[in-house]
Amino acid sequence: MRPSDPWGRLKVLKKRHNGSYAWQVIAGSATLGLVVAAGAVLAAGPWDNGQRKAERALAVTADRTGGAHHGRPTPDGPRPAPSAPPVLPALGTTTHDSPQGPAALRDTLAPLIGVPALGTEVAASVIDTATGEQLYGHGAGTPLTPASTIKIATTTAALSVLGPGHRIATTAALSPDSRTLTLVGGGDPTLSEAALRSMAADAAEALREDGEDSVRLAYDTSRYTGPVLHPISPNVNIAPVTALMVDEGRLDDTDRGPAERTEDPAGDAARAFAAQLTKAGVKVTGEPREARPADDARTVATHRSAPLSALVERTLTNSDNDLAEALARQTAIAKGESADFAGARRAVTNELKKLGVPVAGARLADGSGLDRRDRVTPALLTALLARAADPGRPGLRPVLTGLPVAGFSGTLGSRYGQDSEGTGLIRGKTGTLSGVNSLAGTVVDPRGRLLAFAFLASGTVSASDAEAALDDLATALARPAD
């Protein structure tokens, strides 16, 4: 037995005295320990809310000037470095040099909103998201063409109806005789080759279990109705709007921005699935044909998209037109409307009314903002951003987290330079059409308020000049008053 092994000694004692003496020793030791501990507590002083008062007094008197406390410095030793100030003020923190009200904000924005670069018509709204108070308005209730800032309305409605965890399913259904396999589009434009490969493996396994090694292939796009071409199509900014496509119908390896698109995204997806089935050991007879699965067909493979929260963030960050139109149709389906442009317009508009935002004058001709017939007011956009910032509506938060960050991400990644005062502070959704430029988003002002802003400009001549003017307006909200 080692000298440092007291438990071993107790075991010996237990053996020698049949356990009685050992338990006496243990009990006596425990009692002595409690007495010593109680004395230490009493010596340290009384307690208050879980902390000894003596301990708290020491913390108060200690000289903590650094970011971490490492004990009191010696007279001849180096003093801790001072703590750095916060990069941004905490929400709700007032600073002495910040605008004190709407009048000061109006004086700040007035010279910036009247510059020629913003074209022939400009409308604006700035509100405090916590109170809903309009801090600045310039034609805030005037409907103008929003371009891609309409995606704020599309994504908010989709989240409100479907919830952030919703996923879009693509399935493969096998006929009762195991001779026909149907790829059923659910409306997920982010469906990938990898997803088809996984589905093909599952379908091949089901066929082998049925003793089959060949199959006819069909594909179903009936989840969407109406015309598949957007009014501006064919166009590099959007593919035909169909319930079945792979990688948004892109003909290159990009995942954002303009790209050449296939004219037959559903047929291409079916042919890609056929190729994956062949690799999985299934012979596909004939060419894929468009048809619905039999009523009694069974699902043998399923792929689900990323959660709606992630799809919303991608839609806003990259200004993804294909995803925006898909989300508008998913909203229409959930609301019992037809899954086409008209049904999506009704569904999104009705959901915005339920959210209690001002929809007067709004016309949501599409979900992406590519249609020039779209009309929204700045007041509608700022109200939607305030709803997304509402702590009582956490399901809408991806509308804010998906907004590009000035100088860092998405469509604002190259808009703010390294030396710009707005870099890293502005979050905003951009909008650009020929002669139309817009910016809507959020910023924390010097008073610590989370502001929502929307600036819409029509009749612009130079997109770059208009964008710079819009960026100046947003930056002014984050700048302390002179």
DATAGI-V26872 format. One record per run of one state. SS is the DSSP state (@ for helix, = for strand, . for the rest). FROM is the first residue (numbers start at 1). LEN is the number of residues. If there is no record, write none. Layout:
BEGIN
ss->[SS	SS]
from->[FROM	FROM]
len->[LEN	LEN]
END
This chain:
BEGIN
ss->[.	@	.	@	.	=	.	=	@	.	@	.	@	.	=	.	=	.	=	.	@	.	=	.	=	.	@	.	=	.	=	.	=	.	@	=	.	=	.	@	.	=	.	=	.	@	.	@	.	@	.	=	.	=	.	@	.	@	.	@	.	=	.	@	.	=	.	=	.	=	.	@	.]
from->[1	6	17	20	45	47	49	51	53	62	102	114	116	119	121	129	134	139	144	145	147	163	169	175	180	185	193	210	214	221	235	236	238	239	247	250	251	261	262	265	280	283	291	298	305	308	319	321	335	341	355	363	364	375	377	378	390	394	397	398	402	404	406	410	413	427	434	436	445	450	459	463	479]
len->[5	11	3	25	2	2	2	2	9	40	12	2	3	2	8	5	5	5	1	2	16	6	6	5	5	8	17	4	7	14	1	2	1	8	3	1	10	1	3	15	3	8	7	7	3	11	2	14	6	14	8	1	11	2	1	12	4	3	1	4	2	2	4	3	14	7	2	9	5	9	4	16	4]
END
